[in-house]
Amino acid sequence: MKIQHIFFDLDNTLWDHRKNAYLTIKDLFQKKEISLNYTIDFEEFHEVYHEINESLWEKIRDGLIDKEYLRTHRFFDTFKHFGVEDEELSMYFEEHFLDKILNHNDLVEGAEEILEYLKSKKYPMHIISNGFKEVTERKCILSGISHYFTTITSADSVGVRKPNPKIFEYSLGLSNAAKEESILIGDDWIADVVGAQNFGMDVIFFDVLNENKQEEGLKSIQHLLQIKEYL
């Protein structure tokens, strides 16, 4: 079957969440004078936050915790690591993080160029994101890429996250696409690759962290422009 519809993951596939989050947390860190008040080094703080946040997102993906748990704990647990147990400070970071991250809208290298290329090939394109609904659409709009997409599916709308097949079913229904004619492009091995494969949909793994997964017939890229080799 010829590919008719292209589905993209958003965070760290097109929208550079790692970079935008880093810049946002740095802004908040400086505003609250954390280095001065608690003698915590920003780079160390960010490294601990990144590990905690990644671990919590994996638990959300696997259905072990919910969104509220993540929001209550990611900054609290990071500060706690440095001996600071302050709920008010942690919630200040959390509440301002989701809002202020939209001040930074860097895209992954090659994102706009590949979207333009795929648009020129007349592919209808869609987003399937595990992110929060309140920010997913705004990320697309504020980074200037929303016009490329026919549909945007956020996990909150469905009540489940990738790799759960229900989110793929929902998104394909929304876009009137058959899975045999669709392909997903994403950077998360479990959520995107395993999720799509189990659902019976073709997938391109964006191996941005050089995980170098070996699997027969796997379509894998390390730069977005390599999508041209497949589509």
N, C-alpha and C positions, 0 to 999 in steps of 0.2 A: 504493500500500500504506500502511496506517495504521502509524505507529510503535508498536512493542510493547516494545522494549528500549532503554534509554538507557545508553550507555557514557561514562564520564568519564575524562579524564586526571586525574592527582592533583596533581603539583607545579605550583604557580602557577595552577592552575585552581580547585582546592578548598582545598588545603593551601598556606598562604602561605610557600613555600620561600624566596623572597627575603628576607622579613622575619625568618623564623626562623633562617636562615643568618647574617644580619647580626648578630643578637643573640648567637648562639652564638660566632661568631668574636670579637666584642667581649669576651665573657666570658673566652675563652682568652687573648686579647691582654693583658687586664688581669692575669690570673692569672700569666702569664709575664713581666709588666712589660716588654713589648717597647718601649714608648715610652722608658722609662728606660734600658734596656740597649742599645738600638740606634738611638735617636733617630728612630724611624719614626712618622709620624702615622697614627693608626688609619683615618681616612676615606680617606686616600691608599692605604693598604694594602688596605682593603676594595675600593676601586675597581679596583685592579690584579688582586686575587684574582678579583673578579667577571668581569672580561674574560677572564682565563686559564681559569677554570672553564667559562664559557659556550663558549669555543672548544674545550676538551677534550670537553665533552658533545656538541658537534656532530660531532667526530671519532669518538666512540663510536657515535653514531647512524648515521654513515655507514660504520661498520665498519672505520675506519682504525686505531683503537687499542682496547685492551681495558680492562676495569674496573681491573685492577692498575696499568696505565700511568697512568690518571687519578689513582688514589689515591697513587701515588708522586710524581706531578709537580705537582699543583695548588698545594700549599702550598710545595713546594721551589722551583718556578719563581717564585712570588710573592716569597718571601724573597730569591731570587737577584736579582730586579729591584732590590731595595734593597741589593745587595752583601753579603747574608748567605747563605753556602752552608753550611748546617748540616742534615745529613740527620736527625739525632736530633731537633732542634727541629721540623723539618717533619713528621716522623712522629708526634711528640707531638700536633701540631695535627690531623693527619689522623685518628689513632686516637680522639682525644677528640671530634672534630667529629661523627662519625657517631653516637657515643653521646650526647653532650650536646645535640645538636640536638633530641632528643626531649623535652628539658625545656621547649622552646618549641613550642607547638602552635597558633599563631594560624591561623585560617582566612581565606581570601579573603573580602572583604566580600560579604555576601549568600549565602554558601555554605549555611549551615544552613537559612536561610529557603527557598531554592530546592529543597533536598533534601526538606524537609518538604512543600512544595507538590507536587512530583513524586510523592512517596509517597502523598499524598492522592488523586492521579489514578490510583493503582494501577499505576504503571510499575515493572517490575523494573529495578533499576539495578546497574551493574557498574563496576569500575575496570580500565583498561588503563594501566599505568605503565611508563615507561622506567627508573624508579629501581631501586635495589638491593632485592632481595627481603627482606633482613634488616631493612630499615627501613620498607618500603612498608606492610606490614600493621600494624606498630606505630604508624605515623603515623595510620592510620585509627582504631585503637583508642584511642590516647591523646588524640586530638582529639575523640573522642566521635561519630564519624560512621560507624564500621564497620557498625552495625546497619542502615544504609540499603542496603547492598550485598549482592547475592546471591552474586556472585563477585568475586574480586580477582586480576587477572593482573599479575604482575611479569615484566619482560623476562628476568630471570635464569632463570625457570622454563622459558622457551621457547628461550633461547640466541640470540635475535635481538631487536632493538629496532624500534619504529616508526621509519620508515615501512614496514619489511619486512612484506609481506602475511601471513607465517606467524604473526605475533603476533596479528593480527586473527582469522585462522582458528582459532587455538588458543583465544582468548578466547570467540569465538562458539560453538565446540564445547563449551566448559566450561559456557556459559550456555544451551545448547540454543536459540540464537537464529538466525534467518535474517537475512542481511545486508540483504535488502530491507525488513525490518521493524525495522531498527536504526539508531541515530544516535549519532555520537561527538561529544563536546564537549571541545575542547582549545585550548590557547594557543600551540602550536608550529606554525607554518605548514607546515614540511616534514614533521615527524613525524606531526602530527595531521591537518591538512587534506589535504595531498598524499597522505599515507599512506592515509587513509580513501577519498579519491576514486579512487585507483588500485586499491584493493581493491573498489570498487563499493558503498561504504557512504555514507549521508548524513552530513553533518557540520555542526556549528555552530562557527565560528571565534570564540574568545574573544579579541578584539583588545585585550588588556590594556595593550599598549605603544603603542597608537594607530598601528599600521603602515599602517592604512587601505588594505588590499589591495582592488584593484578586479577583480572577476571576475563575469561574468554569472551570476545565480542564486545567488550566494554568500550564505549565512546568516551574519551577523556580528553580534556583540554586544560592548559595552564594559563592561557590568555584568551579573553573573550573573542578576539578576532579569529581564533582558530575554529570558531563555529562555522566559518565559511567552508571548511573542509568537509562538513557534513550537510550543510543546507544551502 
